[in-house]
Amino acid sequence: MSLIKNNKGNIRKTLDWLSDQIKPSFDLVYKPLHIDDKHAELLYIKTVVDGAQLQQLVIKPFFELGNDRHIEAYLNSLPNLQDIEVKEQILLELTKGSVIVAIRNQLLLLDLKRVKSDTVLETMIEPTIQGPQLSLSEDIATNINLIRQRYHKSSLKVETMDIGEKTHLTLAILYDEDVVLDAVLDSIKNKLKSIKPQTVQSTMELNRLLNDKKRSLMPIMMMTERTDRVVYNLAGGKVILLLDGSHTTVLAPAVFFDFMSSMDDKYGSYWITKFLKLLRYFGLFACLILPGLYVAATSYNPEVFRVELALSVAGSRIGVPYPSFIEVLFLLVFMELLTEASIRLPKAVTGTATTVGGLILGQAATEAALASNIMIIIVGAVAISTFVIPINEMSFAIRVVRFILLAISSFAGLAGLLFGLIGLLMYLAQLDSFGEPYFKIYLQSKRTETERTST
């Protein structure tokens, strides 16, 4: 039973209080049902309630069943019935799509919310050649259903809580009790209880709120839309956070090597997978050092090039009126603008606008002697290398680090670039994700840790 009151006066006061809290709202509906000696009252918000379910589960049986006791017993047997004890929580559930039924001497609360966001979408952020092509939806119940259909273990636990003092969105915490690290799980739960945001609308915002180091450059939690990645991480002992209304989920903890792996690595053969991983790390290294290496070699240390290459680079810069640092910075900023435009523009014009813009402006820059031909090649290689990184959060972080290394190289040449890379490694080495070292090769689950201790 959801809320029991022993006299009609208390029930009437509760209904009046609920109506006063929501009024004036055009979609608040008070509907009395009466036939012969049967009487009931409904209170709900029609814009969030599924009218078909209301008609089929409540209104139609009311007129078909014999008396009030039969109707009451029927309503108490419905799986939609919610167990709630205080009227403030009834008010919250009313705004989410529940229906209050006052019959005999009790109030019943039925979950009949209308769901418009339960469509399972195709993967757009993390496309793969092999594996499932459907991602999560924006409905939390649908997402839990998708995960449970792929992970059939009784040890899979799902805990829920409300987050956002004004939005009260449902947040689900999923983990495998047999393999999750207890210290990590407790840390995440304590952090969720400590944050008190007014509103939370996306998992990216939740990711930012959970990060103790607000100005941390590198991501310590992973965002994903893929159900297969969720299942692999559940089996590996990680905690999954699902937010109602968001089609991506948060995986925690996450280490550096997680962000460099694609789900195709799970499906390909051994040598192909190793080759693709090597290619990704080569792309990571190239997009980090190429801009700084070009500036350092042309402005400070041209002796690192072969004579022919040094002469070729010098010849391509004839007529460029400013130092190589300004040249590289100009083209990198222009490339970032093209990338941002490709995200913000409508899909129908994105490809045409960015391709034409890049070709025309790149060619115009070389003909006007604002940039050298070799610099155009380097910037193109840097852009392609950046897109090789499979997880967007890491890709965005690397794009920022690239500018930091460029600035250091412009002041100290190749020595500055080397010390910048060492500083980056030191920064990454001191990071952790909920107590797990950032450079840990793999996250050890509780089961693996127990087996190693026993042996």
Order of alpha helices (4+ residues) and beta strands (2+ residues): beta-alpha-beta-beta-alpha-alpha-alpha-alpha-beta-beta-alpha-beta-beta-alpha-alpha-beta-alpha-beta-beta-alpha-alpha-alpha-alpha-alpha-alpha-alpha-beta-beta-alpha
